[in-house]
Amino acid sequence: MRLIVEALILTIGVSAATALSGYPTHPVLFLLVVYLLTMRVRLLVDIGNALARRGRYDQAETVYSLVDRLWPDVVGRVVLDLNRAAMLLQQEKTDEAVAALTSLLEKPRGADLGARHEAAAHYNLGVAYRRKQMEAPAIREFNSAVDAWPASPFARRAEEALAQGRRKPAGPPPG
């Protein structure tokens, strides 16, 4: 709904400016502006993700903070929070990542996650638990990722993680 309202306001504004100025607006340019303004949250989160993958965590957090101030919709907020938590995992801040992901999954807005984002949250939480050497919760989260959306890339990674866990020997190696 928010996308529609933003596009409508922009259309009215551009139409008024065109009518008052007498200069026509190029339709392709108008569509490009509508796209950039309505997709601003996801585009900026992608930029933040690219920075985080390169280890530029401070710059990524700056971009994420900008996204936070750009009035993200509910799904945009979920995308932002999910990617911030993934960045915490990349930084080896496992306890903070667990708290962020658990909060994301437990909030009443959890219904707003959608299958893809729910699978991603469960997968990342499974990775965090495995890093903390908490195998039982990790397995539970990997299975939840598969259950949330079996066809997602996160479900495939979760299945790989589950298979990898089954191949590990139980207990310490013989010495």
PAKEKOL-416237 format. One record per residue: residue number from 1; residue in three letters; x, y, z of N, C-alpha, C in turn. Coordinates in steps of 0.02 Angstrom, whole numbers, plus 32768, in hexadecimal, padded with zeros to 4 digits. Example, Ala and Ser with C-alpha at 12.3 -4.5 7.8 and 13.67 -1.06 7.14 Angstrom:
BEGIN
   num   residu    nxx    nyy    nzz   caxx   cayy   cazz    cxx    cyy    czz
     1      ALA   8294   7EE4   8186   8267   7F1F   8186   8294   7F5B   8186
     2      SER   8282   7F90   8162   82AC   7FCB   8165   8285   8002   818A
This chain:
BEGIN
   num   residu    nxx    nyy    nzz   caxx   cayy   cazz    cxx    cyy    czz
     1      MET   8029   7FC5   8000   8000   8000   8000   802C   803F   8000
     2      ARG   8061   803B   8027   808D   8075   802C   80AD   8086   7FE9
     3      LEU   80C1   8053   7FC4   80DE   805D   7F82   80AD   8082   7F55
     4      ILE   806E   8070   7F58   803B   8091   7F2F   8034   80DA   7F43
     5      VAL   8032   80E7   7F84   802A   812C   7F9C   8066   8156   7F87
     6      GLU   80A3   813B   7F8F   80DF   8161   7F7C   80DF   816F   7F30
     7      ALA   80CE   813D   7F08   80CD   8146   7EC0   8097   8178   7EAB
     8      LEU   805E   8176   7ECD   8027   81A4   7EBF   803B   81EC   7ECF
     9      ILE   8059   81F7   7F09   806F   823A   7F1C   80A3   8254   7EEA
    10      LEU   80D2   822A   7ED7   8105   823E   7EA6   80E5   824E   7E62
    11      THR   80B6   8226   7E4E   8094   8231   7E0E   806E   8274   7E0E
    12      ILE   804C   8282   7E45   8027   82C1   7E4A   8058   82FB   7E4A
    13      GLY   808F   82F5   7E6F   80C1   832A   7E70   80E0   8338   7E2C
    14      VAL   80F3   8303   7E09   8112   830B   7DC7   80DE   8326   7D95
    15      SER   80A1   830E   7D99   806C   8328   7D6D   8060   8372   7D78
    16      ALA   805E   8386   7DB7   8054   83CD   7DC7   808F   83F7   7DAD
    17      ALA   80CC   83DE   7DB8   8107   8403   7DA0   8107   8408   7D54
    18      THR   80F3   83D3   7D32   80F0   83D3   7CE9   80BB   8404   7CD1
    19      ALA   8081   8404   7CF1   804B   8431   7CDD   805E   847A   7CE9
    20      LEU   807F   8489   7D21   8091   84CE   7D31   80CB   84E7   7D07
    21      SER   80FB   84BB   7CF7   8136   84D1   7CD2   812B   84CE   7C86
    22      GLY   80FF   84A4   7C6F   80F4   849D   7C28   8126   846F   7C06
    23      TYR   8156   8456   7C2A   8187   8428   7C0E   8172   83E0   7C1B
    24      PRO   8170   83B7   7BE7   815A   8372   7BF0   818F   834A   7C17
    25      THR   8177   8319   7C3C   81A3   82EB   7C60   81AD   82AD   7C36
    26      HIS   81EB   8299   7C2D   81F9   825D   7C06   81E0   8220   7C2F
    27      PRO   81B7   81F5   7C11   8199   81BE   7C36   81CD   818D   7C53
    28      VAL   8203   817F   7C2E   8235   8151   7C47   8259   816F   7C83
    29      LEU   8268   81AF   7C80   8288   81D1   7CB8   825A   81D2   7CF4
    30      PHE   821A   81DD   7CE8   81E9   81DD   7D1F   81E6   8197   7D40
    31      LEU   81E3   8163   7D18   81E1   811F   7D33   8221   810E   7D5A
    32      LEU   825A   8126   7D41   8299   811B   7D64   8298   813D   7DA9
    33      VAL   827F   817A   7DAC   827B   819E   7DEC   824A   817A   7E1C
    34      VAL   8211   8165   7E02   81E1   8140   7E2C   8201   8100   7E47
    35      TYR   8224   80DC   7E1C   8245   809F   7E32   8279   80AD   7E69
    36      LEU   82A4   80DE   7E5E   82D8   80ED   7E8E   82BC   8104   7ED1
    37      LEU   8288   812B   7ED0   826B   8143   7F0F   8245   810D   7F34
    38      THR   8221   80E4   7F10   81FA   80B0   7F32   8225   8074   7F48
    39      MET   825C   8069   7F26   8288   8030   7F37   82C6   8047   7F5E
    40      ARG   82C6   8083   7F78   8300   80A0   7F99   831B   8073   7FD1
    41      VAL   82EE   8057   7FF8   8303   802F   8032   8329   7FF2   8019
    42      ARG   830D   7FCC   7FEB   832D   7F8F   7FD5   836E   7F9D   7FAF
    43      LEU   836F   7FD2   7F88   83AC   7FE3   7F63   83E4   7FF6   7F94
    44      LEU   83D4   801D   7FC6   8407   8031   7FF6   841D   7FF6   8022
    45      VAL   83EF   7FCA   8033   8402   7F8F   805A   8432   7F64   8030
    46      ASP   8425   7F5E   7FEF   8453   7F39   7FC4   8499   7F59   7FC4
    47      ILE   849C   7F9B   7FC4   84DD   7FBD   7FC7   84FF   7FAF   800A
    48      GLY   84D8   7FB2   8040   84F4   7FA1   8082   850D   7F5A   8084
    49      ASN   84E8   7F2C   8067   84FD   7EE5   8065   853F   7EDD   803F
    50      ALA   8545   7F00   8007   8583   7EFC   7FE0   85BE   7F16   8009
    51      LEU   85B3   7F4C   802E   85E8   7F66   8058   85FA   7F35   8090
    52      ALA   85C7   7F17   80AE   85D3   7EE6   80E4   85FA   7EAA   80CA
    53      ARG   85E9   7E92   808F   860C   7E58   8073   8656   7E68   8068
    54      ARG   8665   7EA7   805C   86AB   7EBC   8052   86CF   7ECD   8094
    55      GLY   86AB   7EC3   80CB   86C9   7ED1   810C   86C6   7F1A   8121
    56      ARG   86A1   7F43   80FE   869B   7F8A   810E   865D   7F94   813A
    57      TYR   8661   7F7A   8176   8627   7F78   81A3   8610   7FBD   81B9
    58      ASP   863E   7FEA   81C5   862A   802E   81DA   8604   8051   81A2
    59      GLN   861B   804A   8165   85F8   8069   812D   85B5   8047   8122
    60      ALA   85B2   8006   812A   8572   7FE3   8122   8541   7FFA   8157
    61      GLU   8557   8002   8194   852B   8019   81C9   8513   8061   81BC
    62      THR   853D   808A   819E   8529   80CE   818B   84F0   80CB   8158
    63      VAL   84F7   809F   8127   84C2   8098   80F4   8483   807D   8115
    64      TYR   8489   804B   8141   844F   802F   8163   842D   8065   818E
    65      SER   8454   8090   81AD   8437   80C6   81D5   8411   80F7   81A9
    66      LEU   842B   8104   816E   8408   8130   813F   83C6   8110   812B
    67      VAL   83C6   80D0   811E   8388   80AC   810D   8356   80B3   8145
    68      ASP   836E   80AE   8182   8344   80B4   81BD   831F   80F7   81BF
    69      ARG   8340   812A   81A6   8322   816E   81A7   82F7   817D   816A
    70      LEU   82F6   8150   8139   82D1   815C   80FB   828A   813F   80FC
    71      TRP   826E   8138   8136   8228   8123   813C   821B   80E0   811A
    72      PRO   823E   80AA   8130   8232   806A   8110   81EE   804E   8122
    73      ASP   81CF   802A   80F4   8190   8008   8102   819E   7FCC   812E
    74      VAL   816B   7FA6   813F   8173   7F6D   816D   81A3   7F39   8150
    75      VAL   819A   7F28   8111   81C5   7EF7   80F2   820C   7F12   80EA
    76      GLY   8212   7F52   80DA   8254   7F71   80D6   8278   7F70   8119
    77      ARG   8252   7F7A   814F   826E   7F76   8193   8287   7F30   81A1
    78      VAL   8261   7EFD   818D   8276   7EB7   8196   82B6   7EAA   8170
    79      VAL   82B8   7EC0   8132   82F4   7EB6   8108   8330   7ED7   8128
    80      LEU   8327   7F14   8141   835D   7F38   8162   8375   7F13   81A0
    81      ASP   8347   7EFF   81CC   8359   7EDD   820A   837B   7E9A   81FC
    82      LEU   8362   7E76   81CA   837F   7E35   81B9   83C6   7E3C   819F
    83      ASN   83D2   7E6E   8176   8415   7E78   815B   8445   7E94   818E
    84      ARG   842C   7EBC   81BD   8457   7ED3   81F4   846D   7E98   821E
    85      ALA   843F   7E6A   822B   8450   7E2E   8252   8483   7E03   822C
    86      ALA   847B   7DFD   81EB   84AB   7DD7   81C3   84F0   7DF8   81C6
    87      MET   84F2   7E3A   81C7   8531   7E5D   81CC   8552   7E4F   8210
    88      LEU   852A   7E4B   8245   8545   7E39   8286   8566   7DF4   8285
    89      LEU   8547   7DC6   8261   8565   7D83   8259   85A8   7D88   8234
    90      GLN   85AA   7DB1   8200   85E8   7DBA   81DA   861F   7DD7   8206
    91      GLN   860C   7E00   8236   863C   7E1F   8263   864D   7DF3   829F
    92      GLU   8633   7DB6   82A0   863D   7D87   82D7   861F   7DA0   8319
    93      LYS   85EC   7DCA   8315   85C7   7DE1   8350   858B   7DB3   8358
    94      THR   8599   7D75   836A   8567   7D40   8369   852F   7D4D   839B
    95      ASP   8540   7D62   83D8   850B   7D6D   840A   84DC   7DA4   83F4
    96      GLU   84F7   7DDA   83D8   84CC   7E10   83C0   84A1   7DF9   8385
    97      ALA   84BE   7DD0   8359   8498   7DB6   8320   845F   7D8A   8338
    98      VAL   846C   7D5F   8369   8438   7D34   8385   8400   7D5E   83A1
    99      ALA   8411   7D92   83C7   83DE   7DBD   83E5   83B5   7DE0   83AF
   100      ALA   83D6   7DFA   837B   83B3   7E1D   8346   8385   7DEF   831F
   101      LEU   839D   7DB4   830E   8375   7D84   82E7   833B   7D68   8310
   102      THR   8348   7D5A   8350   8313   7D41   837B   82DD   7D76   8382
   103      SER   82F1   7DB4   838B   82C1   7DEB   8391   8298   7DF2   8351
   104      LEU   82B9   7DEB   8318   8296   7DF0   82D8   8262   7DB9   82D0
   105      LEU   8272   7D7D   82E6   8244   7D45   82DF   820D   7D46   8314
   106      GLU   8219   7D65   834D   81E8   7D64   8384   81B7   7D9E   8383
   107      LYS   81C8   7DD4   8362   819D   7E0F   8364   815A   7E00   8345
   108      PRO   8127   7E25   835B   80E4   7E1B   833E   80E4   7E25   82F2
   109      ARG   8112   7E4D   82DA   8115   7E58   8292   8133   7E1D   826D
   110      GLY   8143   7DE8   8293   815E   7DAC   8274   8134   7D93   823A
   111      ALA   80F4   7DA1   823D   80C8   7D8E   8206   80D9   7DB5   81C7
   112      ASP   80FB   7DEE   81CF   810E   7E17   8196   814F   7E00   8177
   113      LEU   816F   7DCD   8193   81AF   7DB6   8179   81A9   7D9C   8132
   114      GLY   8177   7D75   8126   8172   7D54   80E5   819F   7D16   80E7
   115      ALA   8192   7CE7   80BC   81B4   7CA7   80BD   81FF   7CAE   80B0
   116      ARG   8212   7CD7   8080   8259   7CE0   806F   8280   7CFC   80A9
   117      HIS   8266   7D31   80C7   828A   7D52   80FE   8289   7D27   813D
   118      GLU   8253   7D02   8147   8251   7CD4   8181   8285   7C9D   8178
   119      ALA   828A   7C82   813C   82BD   7C4E   812F   8303   7C6B   813A
   120      ALA   830E   7CA7   8123   8350   7CC7   812C   8360   7CD1   8176
   121      ALA   832F   7CE8   819C   8339   7CF4   81E3   8349   7CB3   8208
   122      HIS   8323   7C7F   81F9   832F   7C3E   821A   8374   7C22   8206
   123      TYR   8385   7C28   81C6   83C6   7C0E   81B0   83FF   7C33   81D4
   124      ASN   83FC   7C76   81D4   8431   7C9D   81F4   8434   7C8F   823F
   125      LEU   83FA   7C85   825E   83FA   7C73   82A5   8419   7C2E   82B0
   126      GLY   840D   7C00   8282   842D   7BBF   8286   8478   7BC4   8281
   127      VAL   848F   7BEE   8253   84D8   7BFA   824B   84F4   7C16   828C
   128      ALA   84D1   7C46   82A9   84E9   7C65   82E7   84ED   7C32   831F
   129      TYR   84BA   7C09   8326   84BB   7BD5   835A   84F4   7BA3   834E
   130      ARG   84FE   7B91   8310   8535   7B62   8302   8578   7B81   8314
   131      ARG   8581   7BC1   8306   85BF   7BE2   8319   85C8   7BE4   8365
   132      LYS   8591   7BE6   8389   8593   7BE4   83D2   8598   7B9D   83EC
   133      GLN   859E   7B6D   83BE   85A2   7B26   83CE   8565   7B0E   83F4
   134      MET   852B   7B28   83DF   84EA   7B14   83FB   84C6   7AED   83C4
   135      GLU   84D6   7AAE   83BD   84C0   7A87   8383   8475   7A7B   8382
   136      ALA   8455   7A6D   83BB   840D   7A5F   83BB   83E4   7A9B   83A3
   137      PRO   83F0   7AD8   83BE   83CB   7B11   83A2   83DC   7B1F   8359
   138      ALA   841A   7B12   8345   842E   7B1D   82FF   8405   7AEF   82D2
   139      ILE   8400   7AB0   82E5   83D9   7A80   82BC   8390   7A96   82B9
   140      ARG   8375   7AAB   82F1   832F   7AC2   82F3   8325   7AFD   82C2
   141      GLU   8354   7B2D   82C2   834E   7B67   8296   8358   7B54   824D
   142      PHE   8387   7B28   823F   8390   7B12   81F9   8351   7AEF   81E0
   143      ASN   8333   7AC5   8209   82F4   7AA4   81F6   82BC   7AD7   81ED
   144      SER   82BA   7B0B   8216   8288   7B3F   820F   8292   7B66   81CE
   145      ALA   82D0   7B6F   81BA   82DE   7B91   817A   82C3   7B68   8140
   146      VAL   82CC   7B27   8143   82B3   7AFA   810E   8267   7AFB   810F
   147      ASP   8249   7AFA   814A   8200   7AFA   814F   81E1   7B3C   8137
   148      ALA   8204   7B73   8143   81E8   7BB5   8131   81DF   7BBC   80E5
   149      TRP   8212   7BA6   80BF   820C   7BA9   8076   823F   7B78   8059
   150      PRO   8229   7B3B   804C   8256   7B06   8036   827C   7B16   7FF5
   151      ALA   8261   7B41   7FCA   8282   7B4F   7F8B   82B3   7B8A   7F8E
   152      SER   82BB   7BA7   7FC9   82E6   7BE2   7FCE   832F   7BCF   7FD0
   153      PRO   835B   7BFE   7FBD   83A3   7BF0   7FC3   83B7   7BE4   800C
   154      PHE   8393   7C03   803A   83A3   7BFA   8081   8392   7BB3   8098
   155      ALA   835C   7B97   807D   834A   7B52   808D   837F   7B22   8072
   156      ARG   8397   7B2F   8036   83CC   7B04   8019   840B   7B07   8044
   157      ARG   841D   7B44   8059   8458   7B4A   8085   844D   7B28   80C8
   158      ALA   840F   7B2E   80E1   83FF   7B0D   8121   8404   7AC2   811A
   159      GLU   83EC   7AA7   80E2   83F2   7A5F   80D7   843B   7A49   80D3
   160      GLU   8465   7A73   80B3   84AC   7A64   80B0   84CB   7A66   80F6
   161      ALA   84B7   7A97   811E   84D0   7A9C   8163   84BA   7A61   818C
   162      LEU   847C   7A4A   8183   8464   7A0F   81A7   848C   79D1   8193
   163      ALA   8499   79CA   8152   84BF   7991   8139   8507   7994   8154
   164      GLN   8523   79CF   8156   8566   79D7   8171   8568   79C5   81BB
   165      GLY   8535   79D7   81E0   8532   79C6   8227   852D   797B   8232
   166      ARG   850A   7959   8205   8504   7910   820B   8546   78EC   81FD
   167      ARG   8571   790C   81D4   85B1   78ED   81C3   85E6   78F6   81FA
   168      LYS   85DA   7927   8226   860B   7933   825B   8608   78FA   828E
   169      PRO   8642   78E4   82A7   8641   78B1   82DA   8628   78CE   831C
   170      ALA   8604   78A4   8342   85EB   78BA   8382   8622   78B7   83B6
   171      GLY   8627   78EA   83DF   8659   78EB   8414   869D   78FF   83FB
   172      PRO   86CD   7901   842A   8711   7914   8416   8733   78DC   83F1
   173      PRO   8762   78EE   83C6   8785   78BB   839F   87AF   788F   83CE
   174      PRO   87B8   7850   83BC   87E0   7824   83E6   8828   783D   83EB
   175      GLY   8844   783A   8426   8885   7855   842F   88B3   7826   8449
